[in-house]
Amino acid sequence: MPVSYNFPLRLDDDLREKLRYIAEKNSRSLNKEIEFLVKKHVEAYEKEHGAIAVPKE
């Protein structure tokens, strides 16, 4: 099972509310919506530039 890490994320109020709105429309929590968007961004990056090697512990 992957390990999850917590970290603070600062967003301006308007962006946070827009993300909250989108998350609600997608039946996700704000946290899960942000995680989804970050994963999509990484996938798009890897599609364009190739896979990113992640060291295994």
TAVENQUI-V732527 format. One record per backbone hydrogen bond with DSSP energy under -1.0 kcal/mol. CO is the residue of the C=O (numbers start at 1). NH is the residue of the N-H. Records with the same first field share a line. If there is no record, write none. Layout:
BEGIN
CO = NH + NH
END
This chain:
BEGIN
12 = 16
13 = 17
14 = 18
15 = 19
16 = 20
17 = 21
18 = 22
19 = 23
20 = 24
21 = 25
22 = 26
23 = 28
24 = 27
29 = 33
30 = 34
31 = 35
32 = 36
33 = 37
34 = 38
35 = 39
36 = 40
37 = 41
38 = 42
39 = 43
40 = 44
41 = 45
42 = 46
43 = 47
44 = 48
45 = 49
46 = 50
END
